[in-house]
Amino acid sequence: MHKFNISIVKRSPGSNMKRKKTMVVGLALIAAFILIALWAPVLAPNDPNATDLSRKNAAASAEFPLGCDQMGRCELSRILYGARYSMGLSVPVLVLLAAVTLFAGCYCGYKGGIADRIAGLFCDILMAFPLIVIAMALVTSIDNSVLCILAAISISMSAWFMRMVRSYARSECGKEYIESARLAGASELRIVMKHLIPNVLPQFLIYFTTGIASAIISVSSFAFLGIGLIAGTPEWGAMLNEARNSIYTNPGLIIYPGICLVLCCAGFNLFGEGLRDFIGREDEINAT
């Protein structure tokens, strides 16, 4: 008679609720800021770039719900449009970068040999330079444009993405389903596309969501330093930079964009944290 060892994994209701709540809160924040970015022209009560020095540091009113900045521009309109710049400059670039690095990392991790060694060397070299150094090098050698900032973020993030993907791909290559596919005569491209990428993707999504938060902070940080964006651009980091001299006379100019930046990044981080716990729990159950 065969004896079957049945393991029952008990999930803590509190732990499950906390995990779901974290993901829901993060997803709600992400959705809210995406909608704000898309509907900014509709939601904004005024032109974000219209200046009127007679309204300098004006208090909140029906026409200007959050008041005006030091140039007489509508603060609420600039904050709403700021979501377009902070997220619109980061998310599309990272989506394209994620697709490229996911495929390249899985292929190099599966192929091994010189291709994997070159990829590893590429990651080690780029990770040795801080993002600010790469950005300043591009700005100095080319020009002070937003494309240089996006290129710097792409170069820096690609190294981290590639390293993570290669690591997970190599661990997956030692499993039976990859060997079975190889023995069945599947081509390298098919193994990478049909087997490796779907199994590496869940872990990669965690890094991707937190990477978006890092990219948003990087764009705002460069804008705060006056790098990349044109002066007067309604971007949260640039707004913080312009409001430094008004910290005592009109502190709201710093508080409002600061809160938006924190909440936006917190949304991606919370969603990534909840996703990590969910995937980790599923892997534990599958292993059991």
C-alpha positions as CSV (number, residue, x, y, z in Angstrom):
1,M,0.0,0.0,0.0
2,H,1.3,3.4,-1.0
3,K,1.5,6.1,1.6
4,F,0.8,9.6,0.4
5,N,2.2,12.5,2.2
6,I,-0.3,15.3,1.9
7,S,0.9,18.7,3.1
8,I,-1.7,21.3,3.8
9,V,-0.5,24.9,3.6
10,K,-2.5,27.1,5.9
11,R,-2.8,30.7,4.9
12,S,-3.1,33.3,7.6
13,P,-6.2,35.3,6.9
14,G,-4.5,38.4,8.2
15,S,-1.5,37.9,6.0
16,N,-3.7,37.3,2.9
17,M,-5.8,40.4,3.7
18,K,-2.7,42.5,4.2
19,R,-1.2,41.3,0.9
20,K,-4.4,42.0,-1.0
21,K,-4.8,45.4,0.7
22,T,-1.2,46.4,-0.3
23,M,-1.7,45.5,-3.9
24,V,-5.2,47.2,-4.1
25,V,-3.9,50.4,-2.5
26,G,-0.9,50.5,-4.8
27,L,-3.0,49.7,-7.9
28,A,-5.5,52.4,-6.9
29,L,-2.8,55.0,-6.6
30,I,-1.3,54.0,-10.0
31,A,-4.7,54.1,-11.7
32,A,-5.4,57.5,-10.1
33,F,-2.2,59.1,-11.4
34,I,-2.5,57.5,-14.8
35,L,-6.1,59.0,-15.1
36,I,-4.8,62.4,-13.9
37,A,-2.1,62.3,-16.5
38,L,-4.5,61.4,-19.3
39,W,-7.2,63.8,-18.3
40,A,-5.0,66.7,-17.3
41,P,-6.3,69.0,-20.1
42,V,-9.9,68.3,-18.9
43,L,-9.3,68.5,-15.2
44,A,-7.0,71.5,-15.2
45,P,-9.0,74.7,-14.4
46,N,-6.5,77.0,-16.1
47,D,-3.5,77.1,-18.5
48,P,-0.6,75.7,-16.4
49,N,1.9,78.1,-18.3
50,A,-0.2,81.3,-18.2
51,T,1.7,83.8,-16.0
52,D,0.3,86.9,-14.3
53,L,2.5,88.7,-11.8
54,S,-0.5,90.4,-10.3
55,R,-1.5,87.0,-9.0
56,K,1.9,86.2,-7.5
57,N,1.5,83.8,-4.5
58,A,-2.2,84.4,-4.6
59,A,-4.3,82.5,-2.0
60,A,-6.6,79.7,-2.9
61,S,-9.9,80.7,-4.5
62,A,-12.7,79.4,-6.6
63,E,-10.7,80.2,-9.8
64,F,-7.4,78.9,-8.4
65,P,-8.3,76.1,-5.9
66,L,-4.6,75.7,-4.7
67,G,-3.6,79.3,-5.3
68,C,-0.9,80.6,-7.6
69,D,2.9,80.2,-7.6
70,Q,5.6,82.9,-7.7
71,M,4.9,83.6,-11.3
72,G,1.1,83.8,-10.9
73,R,0.5,80.4,-12.5
74,C,-2.3,78.1,-11.4
75,E,-0.8,75.7,-8.9
76,L,-3.5,73.0,-9.3
77,S,-3.2,73.0,-13.1
78,R,0.6,72.7,-12.9
79,I,0.3,69.8,-10.5
80,L,-2.1,68.0,-12.8
81,Y,0.1,68.5,-15.8
82,G,3.1,67.5,-13.7
83,A,1.8,63.9,-13.7
84,R,2.1,63.9,-17.5
85,Y,5.8,64.8,-17.4
86,S,6.8,62.8,-14.3
87,M,5.1,59.6,-15.5
88,G,5.0,60.2,-19.2
89,L,8.8,60.5,-19.4
90,S,9.4,57.4,-17.3
91,V,6.8,54.7,-18.0
92,P,7.0,54.5,-21.9
93,V,10.8,54.3,-21.8
94,L,10.8,51.6,-19.1
95,V,8.2,49.6,-20.9
96,L,10.3,49.4,-24.1
97,L,13.5,48.8,-22.0
98,A,11.7,46.0,-20.1
99,A,10.8,44.2,-23.3
100,V,14.3,44.4,-24.7
101,T,16.1,43.4,-21.5
102,L,13.7,40.6,-20.7
103,F,14.3,38.9,-24.1
104,A,18.1,39.7,-24.1
105,G,18.6,38.6,-20.5
106,C,16.7,35.3,-21.0
107,Y,18.5,34.5,-24.3
108,C,21.9,35.2,-22.8
109,G,21.1,33.3,-19.7
110,Y,20.0,30.3,-21.7
111,K,22.7,30.5,-24.4
112,G,25.6,30.9,-21.9
113,G,29.1,31.0,-23.2
114,I,30.6,34.2,-24.6
115,A,27.2,35.9,-25.0
116,D,26.4,35.6,-21.3
117,R,29.9,36.7,-20.4
118,I,29.6,39.8,-22.5
119,A,26.2,40.6,-21.0
120,G,27.7,40.2,-17.5
121,L,30.6,42.4,-18.3
122,F,28.2,45.0,-19.7
123,C,26.1,45.0,-16.5
124,D,29.2,45.2,-14.3
125,I,30.6,48.2,-16.1
126,L,27.3,50.2,-16.2
127,M,26.5,49.4,-12.5
128,A,29.9,50.8,-11.5
129,F,28.8,54.3,-12.5
130,P,26.1,56.2,-10.5
131,L,23.1,57.4,-12.5
132,I,24.1,61.1,-11.9
133,V,27.5,60.5,-13.4
134,I,26.0,58.9,-16.6
135,A,23.5,61.8,-16.9
136,M,26.1,64.5,-16.5
137,A,28.4,62.8,-19.0
138,L,25.6,62.8,-21.6
139,V,24.5,66.3,-20.8
140,T,28.1,67.6,-21.1
141,S,29.0,65.8,-24.2
142,I,25.7,66.2,-26.1
143,D,23.3,68.9,-24.7
144,N,21.1,69.6,-21.7
145,S,17.9,67.9,-23.1
146,V,15.3,65.5,-21.8
147,L,16.5,62.9,-24.3
148,C,19.9,62.8,-22.5
149,I,18.2,62.2,-19.2
150,L,16.0,59.5,-20.5
151,A,19.1,57.9,-22.2
152,A,20.9,58.0,-18.8
153,I,18.0,56.4,-17.0
154,S,17.7,53.7,-19.7
155,I,21.4,52.9,-19.6
156,S,21.4,52.6,-15.8
157,M,18.2,50.7,-15.4
158,S,19.1,48.3,-18.3
159,A,22.1,47.0,-16.3
160,W,19.9,46.2,-13.3
161,F,17.1,44.6,-15.3
162,M,19.6,42.6,-17.4
163,R,21.4,41.3,-14.3
164,M,18.2,40.2,-12.6
165,V,16.8,38.5,-15.7
166,R,20.0,36.6,-16.4
167,S,20.1,35.4,-12.8
168,Y,16.5,34.0,-12.9
169,A,17.0,32.6,-16.4
170,R,20.1,30.6,-15.4
171,S,18.2,29.2,-12.4
172,E,15.3,28.2,-14.7
173,C,17.6,26.6,-17.2
174,G,18.5,23.9,-14.7
175,K,14.9,22.7,-14.3
176,E,13.4,19.7,-16.0
177,Y,10.9,21.4,-18.3
178,I,13.7,23.2,-20.1
179,E,15.6,20.0,-20.6
180,S,12.5,18.3,-21.8
181,A,11.9,21.0,-24.3
182,R,15.5,20.8,-25.5
183,L,15.2,17.0,-25.9
184,A,12.0,17.4,-27.8
185,G,13.8,19.4,-30.4
186,A,12.6,22.9,-29.6
187,S,14.7,25.7,-31.0
188,E,16.6,28.1,-28.8
189,L,14.2,30.9,-29.7
190,R,11.2,28.8,-28.9
191,I,12.5,27.7,-25.6
192,V,13.3,31.3,-24.7
193,M,9.9,32.7,-25.9
194,K,7.6,29.9,-24.8
195,H,9.3,28.6,-21.6
196,L,11.9,30.9,-20.1
197,I,10.2,34.3,-20.5
198,P,6.8,33.2,-19.1
199,N,8.5,31.8,-16.0
200,V,10.9,34.7,-15.5
201,L,8.2,37.4,-16.1
202,P,6.4,37.3,-12.7
203,Q,9.7,38.0,-10.9
204,F,10.6,40.6,-13.4
205,L,7.4,42.5,-12.9
206,I,8.3,43.1,-9.3
207,Y,11.6,44.8,-10.4
208,F,9.8,46.6,-13.2
209,T,7.1,48.2,-10.9
210,T,9.7,49.4,-8.4
211,G,11.9,50.5,-11.3
212,I,9.2,52.8,-12.5
213,A,9.2,54.5,-9.1
214,S,13.0,54.9,-9.2
215,A,12.7,56.4,-12.7
216,I,10.1,58.9,-11.7
217,I,12.2,60.0,-8.8
218,S,15.2,60.2,-11.1
219,V,13.4,62.4,-13.6
220,S,12.1,64.7,-10.8
221,S,15.6,64.8,-9.2
222,F,17.2,65.9,-12.5
223,A,14.4,68.5,-13.0
224,F,15.0,69.8,-9.4
225,L,18.7,70.3,-10.3
226,G,17.7,72.1,-13.6
227,I,18.9,69.2,-15.8
228,G,17.0,68.1,-18.9
229,L,13.7,70.0,-18.7
230,I,13.2,73.5,-20.0
231,A,12.7,76.2,-17.2
232,G,9.1,76.6,-16.3
233,T,8.0,73.1,-17.3
234,P,5.2,71.9,-15.0
235,E,7.0,68.9,-13.6
236,W,6.9,68.0,-9.9
237,G,10.7,68.2,-9.4
238,A,11.0,71.4,-11.4
239,M,8.1,72.9,-9.3
240,L,10.0,72.0,-6.1
241,N,13.1,73.7,-7.4
242,E,11.2,76.9,-8.3
243,A,9.4,76.9,-4.9
244,R,12.6,76.9,-2.8
245,N,12.6,80.6,-2.3
246,S,8.9,80.6,-1.3
247,I,9.2,78.0,1.5
248,Y,8.2,80.5,4.2
249,T,5.9,82.8,2.2
250,N,4.0,80.1,0.4
251,P,4.9,76.6,1.7
252,G,2.1,75.0,-0.3
253,L,4.2,75.3,-3.5
254,I,6.5,72.7,-2.0
255,I,4.0,70.6,-0.1
256,Y,1.6,69.9,-3.0
257,P,4.1,68.6,-5.6
258,G,6.0,66.8,-2.9
259,I,2.9,64.9,-1.8
260,C,2.1,64.0,-5.4
261,L,5.6,62.7,-6.0
262,V,5.6,60.6,-2.8
263,L,2.1,59.1,-3.4
264,C,2.9,58.3,-7.1
265,C,6.1,56.5,-6.2
266,A,4.4,54.8,-3.2
267,G,1.8,53.4,-5.5
268,F,4.3,51.6,-7.6
269,N,6.3,50.4,-4.6
270,L,3.2,49.2,-2.8
271,F,2.0,47.3,-5.8
272,G,5.4,45.7,-6.3
273,E,5.7,44.7,-2.7
274,G,2.2,43.1,-2.7
275,L,3.1,41.4,-6.0
276,R,6.3,40.1,-4.5
277,D,4.5,38.6,-1.5
278,F,1.8,37.1,-3.7
279,I,4.3,35.5,-6.1
280,G,6.4,34.3,-3.2
281,R,3.4,32.7,-1.5
282,E,2.3,31.0,-4.7
283,D,5.9,29.6,-5.3
284,E,5.8,28.3,-1.7
285,I,2.5,26.5,-2.3
286,N,3.6,25.0,-5.6
287,A,6.8,23.8,-4.0
288,T,4.9,22.1,-1.2
